[in-house]
């Protein structure tokens, strides 16, 4: 056994560096020839030794023995070049064929240098910046032995009750697609085998963000028209960008769980979209098809394999049942070989056959992880993710020598800065807001009080504190905390209250039916406002919140999401005006949960409501207007931008032609700032009911005070295509309106028509 092993390794290590891509695939074929059925099935097994954060009820057992037996294709939840070297040693030196492992991880918003949560990052609308964060994440993760990333998560979400809205890019297919592409490019760059790049995984295929009632893992049932036009584009964009792998979702998609859904994983993904990488399940999602009602473990494993799933995460249904399914004729060996081939090809793309220890360079962590440069990028990204939701009396920015009362349970806190799903980050490395404000404004007089607990509810806190203490309920009573805050505020010129959600109040299995700020903090905010002093709310959350009450108070509101490792410095940069906030919302904020699902791209009903006033027999509510509290694309600046001269160069667009829509934007305020200029269109007559607005372009521009710039958007008939009732991707001649402005809630700017 050992002799075969050594010769295989020598073969692998010697000749391969000179091989071309074509030959490498031949080499996979040669390897497949040598493999037993068991060894092929072994490559489809993805397990976790349990060092990381488990997101299901089980972790894998006997990992070492399984690797040696050739029963493991990949590992996740392990890191460090030395540990990965040991794991590769087991696979390469001690298994019969010496096939290296693929090493996965959830590097969702940075590795050790944690960037803002993805929903926050998306609010920057800055594709270069997003790509750079992915590059840095890849550099750090690969330095620590990881070569395969479970990101980007591109699930469109229009339901802020769903906790995982935090992990994606919001509600819009156009913006979501651009961000998906930028992230794949950032992680993989042009060469997955390069030392600083890793393979990306687009997830969760598909429609996970549309789970009913915002309850995690819940059913999804959706028309194909909606799917193709509004939910699938970001997954497709990732595939078009060359993503190496795809992860299935937990939900069912019209009656069949995604993990066993042949239409999704084969007909659509491979045949229609031409995906040639491999597909992994989510954590035990093969086994979970038993609970979905699809049969026993053997049946669901065969179902998944036949549907087009290649790798089984943690559940080991493949490992324990596929052989029997081949033996009794449920599956053919050829079907197994196809899946194995895809996994081996991925290892080739990563250069693992060339050098299994490519990502085990002990000298790298020190220089590549958490460098000054990386932290600088985290600070920059965080500041650009913030969204100024509301301005009140020009309270912001604050003077650097102001007397400030910094209040709130999230103001001097490390545990909640990173945000959900930052398992590779370390909360203790993060800069609290208090520290950041002192760093940036050493001459300010800052006094601090906690003011309230994040929540006073012990049972709630216990559910949130699963991965460590996030909600700490003070020994002091809520009344004492409040009193202390009011005393602290007495001498201050201005109050900054850092309030909102704890990290694990959003994320996986963290759905909420009440998305307001917890009562303890609401009370604090009311009392602080009642002092009559200027109040700034720095609002932290992993989702759009219902802040109807706070919007009515005389306060300024800066949405800071969960800002990442440089939280405090970035917040201070913006609060003191070193950076003028420029983020815009990528998911609509509702007036209350009753409006959910809520998104800007709605369609007209046959009885549209003409105004915000209630009208009988129109499509509206008795108790609240249809418009959201804060629309998609909304975000203010310390300066004011004026839009003028919005025009189109021709009112007719012909096939293969183009029209140019332009607008002049002027910075009418006293300080420099950035604006995200947005273009929407509306197809007035369509063979299927059209959305009232569809985002078609955006550009982020920087303008000095008093400066103007003309932004141009080129529109072709390709940009106006949609999937019709037969799922053909077409444009239809006719009239279109266009809208250029600062958010999705803008008036029509003009029209044009497509003529054939
Ligand atoms: C479950 C999550 O749904 C998925 O996003 C993640 O990649 C896996 N767990 C692995 O941690």
Boltz pocket constraint, residues with backbone or C-beta under 6 A from the ligand:
constraints:
  - pocket:
      binder: B
      contacts: [[A, 53], [A, 55], [A, 106], [A, 150], [A, 203], [A, 282], [A, 283], [A, 508]]
      max_distance: 6.0
